[in-house]
Each structure stands twice: as structure tokens, then as C-alpha cells.
Amino acid sequence: MKYYQPQSVNEAIEIAHSSQGMFLAGGTDLVLQMQKRKIQPKALIDLGRIPELRDIKETKEYIEIGSMATFSDMGQNQLIAEKAASLWLACQTMGSPQIRNQATIGGNLGNCSPAADGLPPLLALGAEAVLISGEGEKQMPLADLLEQTPLLSPGTLIVGFKIPKIYQLSGFAKLGRREALAIARLSVAVALELDGSKAGKVRVALGAVGRRAFLSDSLAQALSQREFNESWLELGISQVQGVVRAALGDRASAPYKRVAVAGVFREAIASLRQQGGLDK
Amino acid sequence: MKKRGIGLGCAWYGTGYGNGFPDVSSAFVEIHDDGSATVLTGAVDVGQGSSSIFAQIAAEELGLRAEDICVNTADTDVTPDSGTTAATRQTYNTGNAVLKAVRQAKSRLLTFAAREFSCPTPEGIELKAGYIGVKGDPSRRMILGYMVFKARLNGERFISAESSTARSTPVDLTSGQGAPYWPYSFGCQAAEVEVDTETGKVKVLKVIAVHDVGKALNPTQVEGQIAGGVTQGIGYALLEELELQKGMIKNPAFSSYLIPTALDVPKIEAYFVEEAEESGPYGAKGLGEPAMLPTVAAVINAIDDAVGVRITALPATPEKILQALAEKKEELG
């Protein structure tokens, strides 16, 4: 197996084309799968030497996060804490400090586990994914990308994410079997525009409910443009239980998850309220 | 909704092999002319601290510091068999063997020293703070190592080998009578938990643990063993589950067979009762396994106190708790 360390995005794309290798980000998923021989790449293209892929910055309309930003980078970033709280919260509980130091947001999408901690917040916040391949760069809503199979065509590099600065408030909660080093059994991310005491546009994404994280249109419809109060919360809870029921069907985990999601949704909303100072 | 509850758990536990199987530990000891001593024993220190206990025992007998004692363990080429590190037995059983061995070597040292000091009886000699001398007479004393050196020049060595056997009898299966274990260890713990009635998740908030250790030879280690036991007990109560499929283990890794992480462990208050066990070294007895036993009952009882459901199969997973809550709701109509 060959190993490359390109110094630029263009070089990485060229190597991907000529070597038919796989991109290596933090390696917390890929290396494990290689050890189990589930994946045997012809070549590894290590993205760790391309500094611009690790940038986190603010532009006029977006918060931009490079694909090689680690969960620690994001979880310790003031900009993300203030303007993408849902993602920031997810970064605090993902894995353990050691894994957070290594694992990247691009790798989280590339591996695309049903329980990926970073994806529900990005979905709720309306993130755009920036991709590049031999055919050039393209930008598309993450929600649309997650509908695609396969997720990425060969040789496509995830450059990063652009989170529009629309939602003032966002929250996240995850249910795991323990407090650290726990794979999400359920996760809920919520983002909303606050319009006085009313919730404006609302977006809710769910993780570990089905094949991939997804955005719920029905929840968005039911919860948008309504008074943001206790009955809004109760409406959200009954709706989210319905969404989980529909998504899981008769899977073994369904009887538990469709009930338990109530508590996770409640916690996600509580995290959003705290951050908005609405509970004070 | 999150509800809190408190539960109590008590345990008693017979330590040692027991049930008629002879429990033997052994030790070799040598007192050196540099003022140190060596203890050899097969007892394995797996992190619980038994080697420290043996150093403390030898130091206590010889009037030395624990760091003056070199404890060599678990090398089958050179150390005498002291059985397994199991059954909560090393402090008590091997501790007794070490104590006997040290005392044997020491008694010959005392006899030699009595002669040197022209003291009529070895009982008149004391070992204290690195010195050996005549009790109550500060003018007749010298550094311990120097006395051993004098003995060495006289062709004497202070080397001993001892073993200690704890005997028990099997239980008579018809009458239920017998003396299967000795000594017994006792403990009691209280746990406070918070149960999320929507997710079924249990968070242990606090555990208070009280254990009868006979005599705490090393109080810090006692606290550590209690904290370790409570942590294991929480895993036993809430997480640990071996999944089998046609005899094969489905979760043979720590990523799938879960134990508590540091973030899952609550505040633990450890207390110990010192009710001397006459047959133990300085009154000590074992604590290893008993420290985890009451935790399970305390946590399960606390769940019951919090939400009124009885979990009868471990671990008490969120699924079982939600199901029990649903059944209870159905019963109440």
C-alpha cells in the first residue's frame, strides 16, 4: 500500500485520481476498518499536511469549517460556541478527549455512520457541503448530499462546510449508554430563528434513527412559526416520536427509541434555551 | 421527568478458598546488613496493592520504613507459592505468611542482639526507627544494619521460610452445618440515583460505602479499593452484559462490552470500620471483592425508590426500565 502526504488540495485530487487511493483524515474510523480488513485501500492520501483544510473562519454569510478541523478544534472554538452552538455541544460529548483530538468533521461525513455526532447539528444548521473532484468544486446542501448513494463519487474530497448565519439558537442532545466513549443511540439537533417570543423557521435533525442522519421536514413544518412555549415543546415531543416510529418501523430498537426520543428532544431544547438565556 | 431515589445494599462475604480446601500462602524473608530486608512471595499484585501491604508488615516488625523492604513477587522461578490473587485473600492469607516469616527471622536476630548487648533475654530487645537496642536503655543500641553486619561476620544469617494455612470445613449438605469460610467481610452502601422516566437512563449521583476491614493496614489503599469496587459495581448494575450467540461472545471488546468511564463514576464517600479480626495480620482482613457487592443492590433499590419499578435481571438497561415503567402504568390502568 502506498502512502501520500499532499501539500495542497489540488495535489490531493491529482493523487486520488492517479492512485485510486482513499483520503485519510483523522483515521479514527478508517484505520479501525483497515485493521479489521474490512477496507483495504490501494493507497492512503493523508490530508494532514494541507493547513487550509483545517481553518475555521467567519465570512459575511457563513461560518466556514474545513474538513480537517478536529472535534477538539471545533469544541474549543469561540465562533462555533457562539454561532453554531448545536455543533459545539456535539463536540463536547463525542467520543473522548483523545478521539476528539484526532477525529475530524470531514471524516465524520466521509465515514457517515448512522450515529455520526457531527451530522445532525450540521443538518439542523442548514450547512452546505463543499466538495472538490477532478471535475471542479461544487457546493450543495448537506441534506441533499446525504440522500445520495453512494455518498461521494470516487476521488471526491470533502473540502469543508459552510454554515449560514441564519439561526440564532441551536441545541443538541445525545443519548448514549454511558457518559463518555459512547456511540449515540439517539441524537437530536435543533436550530431555530427566534422572532420575539415566537419560533420562526425551525429545523430538526435526528441521528442514529436509520441508515444516515436526516432532517425532518414534518417536524420543521409542525414547529415553525409558532409561539415558543411549553405547548410548543410538548407538540415537538409527540411529533418527534412519530417521526422516529415511522423511520424505524419494526427494527429491534424501535420500541425503545420511539419512546426515549422524547427525553432526548426535551434535552436538546433545554440546551438551546440555556444558550439563548431563555430560562433565566 | 427526572426522579431521584436512594437505595441501600448490604453484603457479607467469606474470604479465602474455603469449603474445606486448604488455603496456603508462603513467604521467604532475609534481613540484610545494609538495614533493608527482602520478602519473597508468590502473591501477585494486580494493582490492588498487596506488595505494599507486605512491605508494610515487614517494616512494622523490623522497625524499618516500608521503602527499606524489597518485595519480590510472582516469579515462579524464585518465589514460594502463595496461591491465587482471588477470593479476597492476599492481605489476610499471604499477609499472615509474611508476618510469620518476618517474625521467625526477627526472633533469631533478637537472640543474637541480646547476646551482643549482654541482655538476659531477647524479649528485652526492641527494633525501632532503624535501630536495634535494649528496651529502656538508650546507651545500648545501634543501627539495625550494623547489628546484622556483626552477625554476618560471626557467620549468622537471618533468613526464614514460613507458610500459613487457613483451614475450613466443607458444608454438610444435609444439615447445612460446617465452617466453610473464615474470616467474613462485611459492607454496606447507599446509592443515590437519578432516573430519566423518558429515556430510562440511570445516573448514579453518589455512593456512600462503609466496610469492615478488621484493621486498615493502608487507609489510602482501602479507599482506593472501595472506589474501585463501587465503580465495578455500577458497571455490574447498569452496563456490563456479555452477549452470547450459540456460545460465541458477540461483544468481545471494550467498545462493545461497556464498563463505566471516569465520567460515569459519581462522588464516592468511603468509610471503614475497624473491628479487629484476631486471626489476621494486625487484625486485618480482606476487602477486594466485598467492595463491589453491595453496590448492585444499592443501585437497584435506588431505582425502585426513584420510580417504583423492580429490576430483576442485570444490567438495569434503559430499555428494561422503560418497559417496567410501561408495565406499571398499564397495571395501574
Contacts between the chains, C-beta under 8 A, distances in Angstrom:
chain1	res1	chain2	res2	distance
A	96	B	261	7.4
A	175	B	199	5.7
A	175	B	201	6.9
A	175	B	318	7.9
A	177	B	239	6.7
A	177	B	258	5.6
A	178	B	239	6.5
A	178	B	258	5.9
A	178	B	260	6.5
A	178	B	261	5.9
A	178	B	263	7.5
A	178	B	264	5.0
A	179	B	261	6.2
A	179	B	263	3.6
A	179	B	264	4.9
A	180	B	261	4.2
A	180	B	262	7.2
A	180	B	263	4.4
A	180	B	264	7.4
A	181	B	255	7.8
A	181	B	261	5.6
A	182	B	258	7.8
A	256	B	200	7.6
A	256	B	318	7.0
A	256	B	319	4.7
A	256	B	322	6.3
A	259	B	198	7.3
A	259	B	322	5.7
A	259	B	326	7.8
A	260	B	198	6.5
A	260	B	199	4.3
A	260	B	200	6.5
A	260	B	318	6.6
A	260	B	322	6.7
A	262	B	198	4.5
A	262	B	199	7.8
A	263	B	196	5.2
A	263	B	197	7.9
A	263	B	198	3.1
A	263	B	199	3.7
A	263	B	201	7.5
A	264	B	199	6.5
A	266	B	198	6.7
